[in-house]
Amino acid sequence: MGADSGRYRGTEGRISQWLRRRPKPQPGADDAARLELLLAVAEAGMPISPAAHPSGYRCSCERIGCPTPARHPISFAWQTQSTTDRGQIERWAANQPLANFITATGMIHDVLDVPLAAGQAALDRLTAAGIDVGPVARSGADRMLFFTATRGTPDDEDEWWPCELDCHPETMDEHPGLRWHCRGSYVLLPPARLPGDLDVHWIRGPENPLPDPLTLLETLTDACAQYADTADEGELDHGSVAWPLSR
């Protein structure tokens, strides 16, 4: 990922630079640095909770045929469990040293999730235009995550835009391009390990302020349209991202 992120060295903070030097945390790696990264996310207001981790090429949940290995929360109550409390995060990190973490979207932040090629093109355009992009992560080999402020929390429940209006597991094949994680969704949080020696890591860290999603949306959708026009159907991986399961 060094080649991808080197272009943005001038915009990276201390946390992002640390991740570029150590893009693939391993069991027993620098636990203090891992905790610092998790706490930085919490300090930015984004709630987190523990997630599964790789066990060889399988998932630590031991579910036969787990559809999203190492990408899903541990607890069925992940939405209410997610927190920014420093003490709780410290206990989780100490007691579950191999665990990945997810961040629940739709409360403080949303995530615009796009194919990697489209995300890289959009990031180039946005930074060249001087637009404040905010935190950005690379997820596995083929997705890029743009963290934004949430679209809001209206008083009237009827005004909510739940994640299911964008995409849910049964209709994911219809959304190979941009996916908007909002209320009722989550994304795997850097630093995270995936089966097959893949990972999730920051390109721009959580110290960057969350932008309004509408400032990024047009550029991201344009890049996704161009990606869809140039990619063969066989190159589109419809199942490369974890979505809320019945957990």
Secondary structure as GFF3:
##gff-version 3
##sequence-region A 1 247
A	DSSP	alpha_helix	2	5	.	.	.	ID=ss1
A	DSSP	three_ten_helix	6	11	.	.	.	ID=ss2
A	DSSP	alpha_helix	14	21	.	.	.	ID=ss3
A	DSSP	alpha_helix	31	43	.	.	.	ID=ss4
A	DSSP	beta_strand	48	51	.	.	.	ID=ss5
A	DSSP	beta_strand	54	55	.	.	.	ID=ss6
A	DSSP	beta_strand	58	59	.	.	.	ID=ss7
A	DSSP	alpha_helix	78	81	.	.	.	ID=ss8
A	DSSP	alpha_helix	86	95	.	.	.	ID=ss9
A	DSSP	beta_strand	100	104	.	.	.	ID=ss10
A	DSSP	beta_strand	109	115	.	.	.	ID=ss11
A	DSSP	alpha_helix	116	128	.	.	.	ID=ss12
A	DSSP	beta_strand	136	139	.	.	.	ID=ss13
A	DSSP	beta_strand	143	149	.	.	.	ID=ss14
A	DSSP	three_ten_helix	157	159	.	.	.	ID=ss15
A	DSSP	three_ten_helix	163	165	.	.	.	ID=ss16
A	DSSP	three_ten_helix	169	174	.	.	.	ID=ss17
A	DSSP	beta_strand	179	181	.	.	.	ID=ss18
A	DSSP	beta_strand	186	189	.	.	.	ID=ss19
A	DSSP	beta_strand	192	194	.	.	.	ID=ss20
A	DSSP	beta_strand	198	204	.	.	.	ID=ss21
A	DSSP	alpha_helix	214	230	.	.	.	ID=ss22
A	DSSP	three_ten_helix	233	235	.	.	.	ID=ss23
###
